[in-house]
């Protein structure tokens, strides 16, 4: 049996947020999540949603939904500039049922990272909150 699932987060102003979280009515921002370490020394995002994917269309819909929630803003250099780093992870699990002594179960994670651009402050003409936000991008 093979199972594939995925998650999608952003790191924005030093806060980790689940881009696939469903916002409640009237909820202005995504909830910040905490990084934790399990007893076996694995780092994970506490409260992160993981979604089963069975085909390309489902993956594309989830990526589109996550991208729609990313922090972006217009600068003098870009009409739509990403203000956050994002991480998409695909989890692949293969198990043998019934278990077979000569075959091992396989578990792996594929991680794709999109780093926010670090545009020169003088060229973006950023000021105020947008200037503070851009200082955090590559901290």
C-alpha positions, 0 to 999 in steps of 0.5 A, spaced: 500 500 500 502 506 498 500 513 501 502 520 499 500 526 503 502 533 503 502 539 508 504 547 506 507 552 511 509 559 510 514 563 515 512 570 515 515 575 520 518 569 524 511 566 525 510 559 522 503 558 519 499 553 516 497 555 509 492 549 508 488 551 514 481 553 513 479 560 516 473 561 520 468 566 518 471 573 520 478 570 522 483 575 519 490 571 520 492 564 520 494 562 527 501 561 528 504 554 530 509 552 534 515 548 532 516 542 537 521 536 538 519 529 538 522 524 543 526 521 537 529 528 536 524 529 530 522 536 529 515 537 527 510 543 526 505 542 532 497 542 529 499 542 522 494 539 517 496 534 513 492 532 507 492 525 503 493 526 495 491 521 490 492 525 484 495 531 480 489 535 480 488 534 488 495 536 489 494 542 484 488 545 488 492 544 495 498 548 492 493 553 489 489 554 496 495 555 500 498 560 495 492 564 495 493 565 503 501 567 502 503 574 504 504 578 498 504 585 497 506 590 491 513 593 491 516 598 486 520 592 483 514 587 483 507 587 482 506 581 487 512 580 491 512 574 496 513 576 503 514 569 506 518 563 505 514 557 504 515 549 505 511 544 501 512 537 504 510 530 501 510 524 505 510 518 502 509 511 505 509 504 502 507 498 507 506 491 505 500 488 507 501 482 510 508 484 512 513 480 509 520 479 512 524 480 506 521 486 504 521 493 508 516 498 509 519 505 506 517 512 509 520 518 506 519 526 505 520 530 499 521 538 501 520 543 497 522 550 499 521 557 496 525 563 499 522 570 499 526 574 495 530 579 498 529 586 494 534 592 495 530 597 500 532 603 496 529 600 489 523 597 493 521 604 496 518 600 502 517 604 508 513 603 515 510 596 516 512 594 509 520 596 511 519 592 517 516 586 514 522 586 509 527 586 514 525 579 517 525 576 510 532 574 511 533 574 518 
